[in-house]
Amino acid sequence: MPSFKSILSALLVTFISCSTHAYAEDEKLVEIRIEGNRRIESAAILNVVKVKAGDILLGDKTDTDIRAIYKLGHFQDVQVLKGESDKGLVLIYSVQEKPIVREVTFEGNKEITTEKLKDGLDLRPNTVYSAKDVAKGVAKIKKMYGDEGYYLADVQTEVKKSSPSELSVIVKVVEGDKILIKEIRFDGLKAYSESKLRGIMETKRKWFMSWLTGAGTYKEEVLKNDALLISDHYLNNGYINVKVGEPVVKLNETKTALDVSIGITEGEQYRIGTIGFKGELIDPEADLRKKLKSESGEIFNRSTLRTDIGVLTDVYGDKGYAFANINPQTRLDNEKKIVDMTLEVDKGELVYIERINVAGNPKTRDKVVRREMRVTETGLYSATGMKRSKQNLMNLGFFEEANIATAKGSASNKLNVSVDVKEKPTGTFSIGGGYSSLDGFIGQGSVQQANFLGLGLKASLSASIGGKSNTYAVGLTDPYFLDSKWTLGGDIYRSERIYTDYTRRLVGADIKGGYPINDFVGTFLMYKFEIKDLYNPSGAYQALHDAESFNTSNVYPLGTTTTSSVFSSITHNNTDYRMDPSTGMINSFSVEYAGLGGDNKYARLTTDHTLFHPIYKKLIASTKLTLGYVGEVGQPVPIDEKFYLGGIYSLRGYRARTVSPTKTQLVKDIDGNQSNEQIYLGGTKEIFGNVELTLPLLADAGLKGVVFFDYGNSFNTFDTMLMSYGWGIRWASPIGPLRLEYGIPINPRNLIDSTTGRLEFSIGTMF
């Protein structure tokens, strides 16, 4: 009796024999059909099928076609069948389409919105269902809950078929309780306290304000990076053999919190021994050593060494050696606990810039971009020039991004530079309102174009109408006049402002120019002519004007006068980003001389200094100092040209324009009653400054917090230095910069100042 194996073999041979009849060399296919498809058109499937009518049917061809049909992604099963027609042999591809998702619903989610969960699941209605993709989506959702502190969240899916080709997916979530990190422990600490290392980490323990700050939330990527930060801290403090283990996270026994433990093997602390150089030195070794921050005898710091390598690379790069390689070699003396360092230099060959290509600027002319470049075609490569070029382009304010990259040129010593910019809107049309604690409510409208005609011209037409001030202005400035380095521009303006003692109306025009000495130092020169009218005096000011009638035209003027003046300044600015600096200095010195004709004559000198410095991450400290002096030129200085301080732009916490010398004037009302009123005379000298700390609150929205300390005074003979402190927020809002700041005087002046402080508020662009 034949065995089962023999019978199976015989059947298989018979099947193959029957099947091969269709593959005979003299039989050809007369038709290719697609069956079983409902949504996907047959033509779309046949488009990937290689077997055609008229071909001899071969097995390897149909295997290739099956794989191609599967790759379309619409089918869960594909079979090949043969049939007969009146004309001959027919090949049939029978397909079974994957079901379509008609609906996706979520149940049980409260802490994370359905919209966010949909983005995580990445499964949309009317798309092909894929169990593999759903599993990936569930994993993403679990991670989303884990990132919010819900580590025990359970996510399950249920699939319901509404028809053979349609189904709905239900995602069921059991969120559980939020679990935060309660403890962060370190094993092996000797050199530092646990609190010191916790301060380095971005991951924090939970506390009573965790609901607001998010402290205590466990994020795997962040915690792993914290281990690297701790390692960096040790390496930057001489512990060159430190080993920081991977953080271990466990649920506590009650399953109510997480405990994190990190093992550390510190090793010994090393100092720097000798520092030497070898290789191709382009400067004397002593000169190169002066450029280093690392010094013999100091604690070894890996971060400082990296900085030194960057500095030396730039030294060579600035002389055209674009591919200079600085290789640090270290030798340990374990007995003396020192690290001897040798910096080996391979300078490579001199590299030239072959071409500079500009892209991404459909509006801005190429020359506007090219004139900001600090490397030139056919010129030597410069590392500092490349960095400065990007900084110059960003400081224009025309671009959201400015990326500069290099690629090999036609020879090994040539580079092509690609400048890829992303333009942003530089023209604005706005009609709106604002409020200033100095000027009250303001209605304003403006048309401004910082990149007029794509040539970098700055054009503006603006108006500001408020309760205490009105301003109208039109101006045009060309920062590269006739493609030179000269700046040329002009303005016509009219303003009116109500002050405590009088109202001033001003109509004027100016012509201005400037020339940059280098990328950091620029000069400015302006001539202006103004027609000024002081009117509507207070009773005290009118009385003072009348009492001093022997010299009213110069000291306490009323009526119309003219001013013809020239203003010049020199400014040094090496900040990293002029729109929002975080490091660097701004120093300026200016002189204004009024006396080239006109009624008003004076000379004003002002110097202003501001320093920005990052303290920690995005915490920025800045300090400002301004000194001013205005003197007579053959006649007394007009009262409105003197210095007045107070308010949001100088001494916060003190009323605007009230920090100055004063005079008490006896005033009679219409009934003959007398009273004393104060007049603010202005000072011939001023000194004021501040110290500020700014920290982003919502970086993407441009919202910052600020704390400050102000000091200063306006005087004729030095008087008490007034001081204040406070805090506030700043927001780069869509309608203009917003400042909301609360200042508290430290030494208030009797009844003039509020001892509890003053809220200063300003929003909208001031013209």
C-alpha positions in Angstrom: 0.0 0.0 0.0 1.6 3.3 -1.0 2.5 5.7 1.8 0.9 9.2 2.3 4.2 10.7 1.2 4.0 8.9 -2.1 0.4 9.8 -2.7 1.2 13.5 -2.0 4.2 13.5 -4.4 2.0 11.9 -7.1 -0.7 14.5 -6.7 1.9 17.3 -6.8 3.4 16.0 -10.1 -0.1 15.6 -11.6 -0.9 19.3 -10.6 2.3 20.5 -12.1 1.7 18.5 -15.3 -1.8 20.0 -15.6 -0.6 23.5 -14.9 2.2 23.4 -17.4 -0.2 22.9 -20.3 -0.8 26.7 -20.1 2.8 27.4 -20.3 3.5 25.5 -23.6 5.7 27.5 -25.9 3.1 27.4 -28.7 0.3 28.9 -26.5 0.0 32.6 -26.0 -2.1 34.7 -23.8 -5.0 36.4 -25.5 -6.2 38.5 -22.6 -5.2 39.8 -19.1 -8.1 40.3 -16.7 -8.4 41.8 -13.2 -11.1 40.5 -10.9 -12.3 41.3 -7.4 -11.4 45.0 -7.4 -14.1 47.5 -6.4 -12.4 50.9 -5.7 -9.2 50.5 -7.6 -9.6 50.7 -11.4 -8.4 47.8 -13.5 -6.3 50.2 -15.6 -4.3 51.3 -12.6 -3.5 47.6 -11.7 -2.7 46.6 -15.3 -0.3 49.5 -15.4 2.1 47.6 -13.2 1.5 44.2 -14.7 4.4 43.3 -17.1 2.7 40.3 -18.7 0.8 41.4 -21.8 -1.6 39.8 -24.3 0.5 37.9 -26.9 3.1 36.9 -24.3 3.9 33.2 -23.6 3.0 32.7 -19.9 6.0 32.0 -17.7 5.9 31.6 -13.9 8.6 34.1 -13.1 6.7 36.8 -14.9 3.5 36.3 -12.9 5.6 36.2 -9.6 7.0 39.6 -10.5 3.5 40.9 -11.3 2.1 39.7 -8.0 4.8 41.5 -6.1 4.2 44.7 -8.1 0.4 44.6 -7.4 1.1 44.1 -3.6 3.4 47.1 -3.7 0.5 49.3 -4.7 -0.6 49.0 -1.1 -4.3 48.5 -1.7 -4.6 44.7 -1.6 -4.4 42.1 1.2 -4.4 39.1 -1.2 -3.5 38.5 -4.9 -3.9 35.2 -6.8 -3.2 34.2 -10.4 -5.8 32.1 -12.2 -6.1 30.9 -15.7 -9.2 30.6 -17.9 -10.3 30.0 -21.4 -12.2 32.1 -23.8 -13.3 31.6 -27.4 -10.1 33.1 -28.5 -7.7 31.3 -26.3 -5.9 31.4 -22.9 -6.9 34.1 -20.4 -4.7 35.1 -17.4 -6.7 36.4 -14.4 -5.3 38.4 -11.4 -7.8 38.0 -8.6 -7.4 40.6 -5.9 -8.9 41.2 -2.5 -8.8 44.9 -1.5 -7.8 46.0 1.9 -10.7 47.4 3.9 -11.2 51.2 4.1 -11.4 53.0 7.4 -14.7 55.0 7.4 -14.5 56.3 11.0 -12.0 56.8 13.8 -13.3 57.5 17.3 -11.6 57.9 20.7 -13.0 57.0 24.1 -11.7 57.8 27.6 -9.2 60.6 26.8 -9.4 63.7 28.9 -5.8 65.0 29.4 -5.0 64.9 25.7 -7.3 66.3 23.1 -8.8 64.1 20.4 -7.2 66.2 17.8 -3.7 65.6 19.2 -4.5 61.9 19.5 -5.6 61.8 15.9 -2.3 63.3 14.8 -0.5 60.6 16.9 -2.5 57.7 15.5 -2.0 59.1 11.9 -5.1 57.1 10.7 -7.5 59.1 8.7 -11.0 58.2 7.5 -11.3 57.0 3.9 -7.8 55.5 4.0 -6.7 51.9 3.7 -6.6 50.1 7.0 -3.2 48.8 8.1 -2.8 46.8 11.4 0.9 47.6 11.4 0.3 51.3 11.1 -2.3 51.2 13.8 0.2 49.5 16.1 2.7 52.2 15.5 0.1 54.8 16.1 -0.9 53.2 19.5 2.8 53.3 20.5 3.0 57.0 19.6 -0.1 57.7 21.7 1.3 55.9 24.7 4.5 58.0 24.3 2.4 61.1 24.2 0.8 60.1 27.5 4.2 59.2 28.9 5.5 62.6 28.0 2.7 64.1 30.0 3.4 61.9 33.0 0.7 59.2 32.4 3.0 56.2 32.3 0.4 53.7 33.2 -2.0 54.8 30.4 -3.5 51.8 28.5 -4.4 52.2 24.9 -6.4 49.5 23.0 -8.1 49.5 19.6 -11.2 47.8 18.5 -12.1 47.2 14.9 -15.7 46.9 13.7 -16.6 45.8 10.2 -19.6 47.6 8.7 -19.2 45.7 5.4 -16.6 43.4 3.8 -14.7 46.4 2.5 -15.4 49.0 5.3 -14.6 49.2 8.9 -14.4 51.6 11.9 -11.7 51.9 14.5 -12.3 52.7 18.1 -9.4 53.8 20.3 -10.1 53.2 23.9 -7.9 55.0 26.4 -7.6 54.4 30.2 -5.4 57.3 31.3 -4.8 56.4 34.9 -3.1 58.8 37.3 -0.4 61.2 36.5 2.9 59.9 37.8 5.8 62.3 38.3 9.5 61.9 39.3 9.7 62.1 43.1 13.4 61.3 43.6 16.6 61.7 41.6 19.5 59.9 43.3 23.2 59.6 42.4 25.5 56.8 43.3 29.2 57.4 43.7 29.2 61.1 44.3 32.3 62.6 46.0 33.2 65.9 44.2 29.7 67.4 44.0 26.5 67.5 45.9 23.3 65.9 44.6 21.7 69.4 44.4 24.5 70.6 42.2 24.0 67.8 39.7 20.2 68.2 39.8 20.7 71.9 38.9 22.5 70.8 35.7 19.7 68.5 34.6 16.7 69.6 32.6 14.7 66.9 34.3 13.4 68.1 37.7 11.6 66.6 40.7 8.0 67.3 41.2 7.0 70.1 43.6 3.8 71.9 44.5 3.9 74.1 41.3 4.5 71.1 38.9 1.0 71.6 37.5 2.2 74.9 36.1 5.9 74.3 35.4 5.7 70.6 34.3 8.6 69.7 36.7 8.7 66.0 37.5 7.6 64.8 34.0 9.7 62.0 32.7 10.9 62.1 29.1 13.3 59.4 28.1 15.2 61.5 25.5 15.6 64.4 28.0 16.8 62.2 30.8 19.4 60.5 28.5 20.6 64.0 27.5 20.8 64.9 31.2 23.3 62.1 31.7 25.4 63.7 28.9 25.1 67.1 30.6 26.4 65.6 33.8 29.3 63.9 32.0 30.1 67.2 30.3 30.2 69.0 33.7 32.7 66.5 35.0 34.8 66.7 31.9 34.8 70.4 32.0 36.1 70.3 35.6 39.1 68.0 35.1 37.5 64.6 35.7 38.6 63.1 32.4 38.0 59.5 33.4 34.4 60.0 34.5 31.8 57.4 33.6 28.1 58.3 33.9 25.7 55.3 33.7 22.4 55.3 31.9 19.6 56.6 34.2 17.4 53.9 35.7 13.7 54.8 36.1 11.5 52.7 38.4 8.0 53.0 39.8 8.1 53.3 43.6 6.5 50.5 45.7 3.1 52.3 45.9 3.2 53.0 42.1 2.4 56.7 42.8 5.7 58.2 41.7 9.0 57.5 39.8 12.4 57.2 41.2 15.5 57.9 39.0 19.0 56.7 39.9 22.2 57.5 38.1 25.5 55.8 38.8 28.7 57.8 38.5 32.3 56.8 38.7 34.1 60.1 39.0 37.8 59.3 38.9 40.5 61.8 39.8 40.6 65.5 38.8 43.4 66.6 36.4 45.0 69.9 35.6 46.6 71.1 32.5 50.4 70.5 32.2 52.3 71.7 29.2 50.7 73.1 26.1 52.7 72.7 22.9 52.3 73.0 19.1 53.6 71.0 16.2 53.0 70.8 12.5 52.5 73.6 10.1 52.5 76.8 12.1 51.7 80.1 10.3 52.3 82.2 13.3 54.9 82.0 16.1 54.0 79.5 18.8 53.9 82.3 21.4 51.3 84.2 19.3 49.1 81.1 18.9 49.3 80.4 22.6 48.0 83.9 23.4 44.8 83.1 21.5 44.0 80.1 23.8 41.9 80.2 26.9 43.5 77.0 28.2 46.5 77.7 30.5 49.0 75.5 32.2 48.1 74.8 35.8 44.4 75.3 35.4 41.9 72.6 35.8 41.4 70.7 32.5 38.2 71.8 30.7 37.1 69.9 27.6 34.7 72.7 26.6 37.5 75.2 26.7 39.7 72.9 24.6 37.0 72.7 22.0 36.7 76.5 21.9 40.5 76.8 21.5 40.4 74.4 18.6 37.6 76.5 17.0 39.6 79.7 17.5 42.8 78.2 16.0 40.7 76.8 13.1 39.3 80.3 12.5 42.8 81.8 12.6 43.9 79.5 9.8 40.5 79.9 8.1 40.9 83.7 8.1 44.1 83.3 6.1 42.5 81.1 3.5 43.2 77.7 4.9 39.6 76.5 4.8 40.5 72.8 5.5 42.9 73.4 8.4 42.8 70.5 10.9 43.7 71.0 14.5 44.3 67.7 16.2 44.6 67.7 20.0 46.9 65.1 21.4 46.9 64.5 25.2 49.2 62.6 27.5 48.2 61.8 31.0 50.5 61.8 34.0 48.5 59.7 36.5 50.9 60.4 39.3 50.9 64.2 39.0 47.3 64.2 37.8 48.1 66.5 34.9 47.3 66.4 31.2 50.0 67.5 28.7 48.5 68.8 25.5 50.0 69.1 22.0 48.0 70.8 19.2 49.0 69.3 15.9 48.2 71.5 12.9 47.7 70.4 9.4 46.9 73.6 7.5 46.1 72.1 4.1 46.2 74.3 1.0 45.1 77.8 0.4 41.4 77.9 -0.8 39.8 80.5 -3.0 36.1 81.3 -3.6 35.2 80.4 -7.1 31.5 81.3 -7.3 28.8 82.7 -5.0 25.4 81.5 -5.9 22.3 83.2 -4.4 18.9 81.5 -4.2 15.5 81.9 -2.5 15.2 85.7 -3.2 12.5 86.2 -5.9 11.9 89.8 -4.6 15.2 90.9 -3.2 17.8 91.8 -5.8 21.0 89.6 -5.9 23.1 92.7 -5.2 21.3 93.4 -1.9 22.5 90.0 -0.8 25.9 90.1 -2.3 26.9 93.4 -0.8 26.4 91.9 2.7 28.9 89.1 1.9 32.3 89.3 3.5 33.9 86.8 1.1 34.3 87.6 -2.6 34.6 85.6 -5.8 38.2 84.9 -6.7 39.2 86.0 -3.1 40.6 83.9 -0.4 38.3 81.9 1.9 37.7 83.5 5.3 36.1 81.7 8.3 35.2 85.0 10.0 34.0 86.4 6.7 31.6 83.5 6.3 30.1 83.9 9.8 29.9 87.7 9.4 28.1 87.3 6.1 25.3 85.3 7.7 25.0 87.8 10.5 24.8 90.7 8.1 22.1 89.1 6.1 20.0 88.3 9.2 20.5 91.9 10.5 18.9 93.2 7.3 15.5 92.0 8.6 14.5 90.9 5.2 14.9 87.1 5.7 13.5 84.5 8.0 16.5 82.3 7.3 19.9 82.8 5.7 22.0 79.7 5.2 25.5 79.8 3.8 27.1 76.5 2.7 30.2 75.6 0.7 30.8 72.9 -1.9 33.8 71.8 -3.9 34.6 73.9 -6.9 36.4 73.0 -10.2 39.7 72.3 -8.3 40.7 71.0 -4.9 41.6 74.5 -3.8 38.4 76.2 -4.9 35.0 76.4 -3.1 31.6 77.5 -4.3 29.5 79.3 -1.8 25.7 78.8 -1.8 23.6 81.5 -0.1 20.1 80.2 0.4 17.7 82.8 1.9 14.0 82.6 2.8 12.3 85.9 2.4 9.8 87.3 4.8 7.3 90.1 4.4 9.1 93.5 4.7 6.2 95.7 3.8 3.5 96.5 6.3 0.2 98.3 6.2 -1.5 98.8 9.5 -4.4 100.7 10.9 -4.9 100.2 14.6 -4.6 101.6 18.0 -2.4 101.5 21.0 -1.8 103.0 24.4 1.2 104.6 26.0 1.4 105.7 29.6 3.1 108.9 28.3 0.8 109.7 25.4 -2.5 108.0 26.3 -4.6 106.3 23.6 -3.2 106.4 20.1 -4.8 105.7 16.8 -2.2 105.0 14.2 -1.8 104.0 10.6 1.3 103.4 8.6 2.6 102.1 5.3 6.2 100.9 5.6 8.5 99.0 3.3 11.9 98.0 4.6 12.9 96.5 1.2 11.3 98.9 -1.2 11.6 97.7 -4.9 13.7 94.8 -3.6 16.7 97.2 -3.5 16.9 97.5 0.3 15.4 101.0 0.3 13.5 101.9 3.5 10.3 103.8 2.7 7.7 104.9 5.2 4.4 106.9 5.4 3.0 107.0 8.9 0.6 108.8 11.2 -0.1 108.5 14.9 -3.0 110.3 16.5 -3.4 110.2 20.3 -4.9 111.9 23.3 -1.6 113.8 24.0 0.3 113.5 20.8 0.0 113.5 17.0 2.7 112.6 14.6 2.9 112.4 10.8 6.0 111.4 8.8 7.2 110.4 5.4 10.7 109.2 4.7 13.0 107.4 2.3 16.5 106.0 3.0 18.9 104.2 0.7 21.5 102.3 2.8 23.8 101.9 -0.3 23.4 105.1 -2.2 24.4 104.6 -5.9 25.7 101.2 -4.9 28.3 102.8 -2.7 28.8 102.3 1.1 27.2 105.7 1.8 23.7 105.9 3.3 21.5 108.7 2.1 17.9 109.5 3.1 15.5 112.2 4.2 12.3 112.7 6.2 9.5 115.2 6.4 7.5 115.3 9.6 5.0 117.1 11.8 4.3 116.4 15.4 2.3 117.9 18.2 2.6 116.9 21.9 0.9 118.1 25.1 3.3 118.5 28.0 2.5 119.4 31.6 3.5 123.1 31.1 2.9 123.7 27.5 2.1 122.2 24.1 4.7 121.9 21.4 4.0 121.8 17.7 6.9 120.8 15.4 7.2 120.9 11.6 10.5 119.8 10.1 12.6 118.0 7.5 15.9 116.4 7.5 18.5 115.0 5.2 20.8 112.3 6.5 23.7 110.2 5.5 26.2 107.7 6.9 29.2 105.7 6.2 30.3 102.4 7.8 33.9 102.2 8.9 33.6 98.5 9.2 30.9 95.9 10.1 30.8 97.1 13.7 31.5 100.8 13.5 29.4 103.3 11.5 29.1 107.1 11.3 25.9 109.1 10.8 25.4 112.8 9.8 22.1 114.7 9.7 21.0 118.2 9.0 17.5 119.2 10.1 15.4 122.4 10.0 12.4 122.7 12.3 9.7 125.3 12.8 8.6 125.1 16.4 5.6 126.6 18.2 5.2 126.5 22.0 1.6 127.5 23.0 -1.2 126.8 25.4 1.0 127.4 28.5 -0.1 126.4 32.0 -0.9 129.2 34.4 2.4 128.7 36.2 4.4 128.6 32.9 2.7 131.8 31.7 3.4 133.5 34.9 7.0 132.5 34.7 7.2 133.6 31.1 5.8 137.0 32.1 8.0 137.4 35.1 11.1 136.7 33.1 10.1 139.0 30.2 13.5 140.5 29.9 14.7 137.2 28.3 11.6 135.2 27.5 12.5 134.5 23.9 15.4 132.4 25.0 14.8 130.9 28.4 11.0 130.3 28.6 9.9 130.8 25.0 6.3 131.0 23.7 5.3 131.3 20.1 7.1 130.3 16.9 10.8 129.8 16.6 13.1 128.0 14.2 16.0 125.5 14.7 18.7 124.8 12.2 21.0 122.1 13.4 23.5 119.4 12.4 23.7 116.1 14.2 26.5 113.6 14.0 27.3 110.3 15.7 29.6 107.3 15.7 28.2 103.9 16.8 29.9 100.6 17.6 27.6 97.6 17.5 28.9 94.0 17.7 25.7 92.4 19.0 24.9 89.0 17.6 21.4 89.8 16.3 20.4 93.5 16.2 16.6 92.8 16.2 16.9 91.0 19.5 20.5 90.9 20.9 21.7 88.3 23.4 25.4 89.1 23.4 27.6 92.0 22.5 27.8 95.8 23.0 26.3 98.9 21.6 28.3 102.1 22.1 27.4 105.4 20.6 28.6 109.0 20.9 26.6 111.9 19.3 26.9 115.7 19.0 24.2 118.1 17.9 24.9 121.7 17.2 22.0 124.1 16.7 23.2 127.5 15.5 23.5 127.3 11.7 20.9 130.1 11.5 17.6 129.8 13.2 16.4 131.2 16.5 17.4 128.4 18.9 21.0 127.8 19.7 22.6 125.1 21.8 25.1 122.2 21.7 24.2 118.7 22.9 26.5 115.8 23.6 25.2 112.3 24.4 27.0 109.0 25.0 25.1 105.7 25.3 26.4 102.3 26.2 24.6 99.0 26.4 26.0 95.5 27.1 24.2 92.2 26.5 25.4 89.0 28.1 23.8 85.5 28.3 23.8 84.3 31.9 22.3 80.8 31.6 20.8 79.4 28.4 18.3 82.0 27.3 18.5 84.2 30.4 20.0 87.4 29.1 21.4 90.2 31.3 21.8 93.7 29.9 23.1 96.9 31.4 22.7 100.4 30.0 24.3 103.8 30.8 23.5 107.1 29.2 25.2 110.4 29.8 24.1 113.7 28.3 25.0 117.4 28.4 23.4 120.4 26.6 25.1 123.8 26.7 24.6 127.4 25.7 25.8 128.7 22.4 25.7 132.5 22.9 22.2 132.4 24.5 20.3 130.2 27.1 19.2 126.7 26.1 15.4 126.6 25.3 13.4 124.8 28.0 12.1 122.2 25.7 15.6 121.2 24.5 16.8 120.2 28.0 16.8 116.8 29.6 13.7 115.2 31.2 13.6 111.7 32.6 10.9 109.4 34.0 8.6 106.9 32.4 8.9 103.7 30.6 11.8 104.7 28.5 14.1 105.9 31.2 13.3 105.8 35.0 10.4 103.5 35.5 8.2 104.1 38.5 8.6 107.9 38.2 6.1 109.9 36.2 7.2 110.8 32.6 9.2 114.0 32.2 9.1 114.8 36.0 12.7 113.9 36.8 14.3 117.3 36.3 15.0 120.5 38.1 11.8 122.3 39.2 10.7 125.8 40.1 7.7 126.8 42.3 5.7 129.6 40.7 3.1 131.7 42.4 -0.1 131.7 40.3 -3.3 133.7 40.6 -6.7 132.3 39.4 -9.5 134.4 37.9 -10.9 135.1 41.3 -7.5 136.4 42.5 -6.7 133.4 44.7 -3.0 132.6 44.8 -1.4 129.1 44.9 2.0 127.6 44.2 2.5 125.4 41.2 5.5 123.5 40.1 7.2 123.9 36.7 9.6 121.3 35.3 12.5 123.2 33.9 14.6 120.4 32.5 18.3 119.8 33.2 21.4 120.6 31.3 22.9 117.3 32.3 21.5 113.8 32.6 22.7 110.4 33.7 20.5 107.3 33.7 20.9 103.6 33.3 19.5 100.2 34.2 20.3 96.6 34.7 17.8 94.1 33.2 17.3 90.3 33.1 15.1 88.9 30.4 13.8 85.4 30.0 11.6 83.9 27.3 8.2 82.9 28.7 6.7 81.7 25.4 9.5 81.7 22.9 7.4 80.8 19.9 5.0 83.7 20.6 7.8 86.2 21.3 6.7 86.7 25.0 9.4 87.6 27.5 9.6 88.4 31.2 11.9 91.1 32.5 13.1 92.3 35.9 15.0 95.6 36.2 16.8 98.1 38.3 16.8 101.8 37.1 18.8 104.7 38.3 19.4 108.3 37.1 18.6 112.0 37.3 18.4 115.2 35.2 20.1 118.2 36.9 22.1 121.4 36.5 24.2 120.7 39.5 24.5 117.0 40.6 21.7 116.0 42.9 20.5 112.7 44.4 20.5 109.6 42.2 16.9 108.4 41.9 16.4 104.6 41.8 13.7 102.1 41.1 13.1 98.5 40.5 10.4 96.3 39.0 9.3 93.7 36.6 7.1 93.2 33.5 6.5 91.4 30.3 7.4 92.2 26.7 5.6 90.8 23.6 6.4 91.1 19.9 2.7 91.3 19.2 1.2 91.4 15.7 0.3 95.1 16.0 3.7 96.1 17.4 5.9 95.7 20.5 4.1 95.6 23.8 5.6 96.5 27.1 3.8 96.2 30.4 6.2 97.0 33.3 5.7 97.9 36.9 8.3 100.2 38.5 8.6 101.0 42.2 10.7 104.0 43.3 13.3 103.2 45.9 13.7 106.9 47.0 10.4 108.6 46.1 10.2 112.4 46.0 7.5 113.4 48.6 4.1 113.8 47.0 5.3 113.6 43.3 5.8 109.9 43.3 3.7 106.9 44.3 5.4 104.8 47.0 3.6 101.7 45.9 4.8 102.0 42.3 3.5 102.8 38.8 2.4 100.6 36.0 3.9 101.6 32.6 2.2 100.4 29.5 3.0 100.8 25.8 1.7 99.0 22.8 1.9 99.7 19.1 4.6 101.2 17.0 5.6 104.7 18.0 6.7 106.9 15.1 
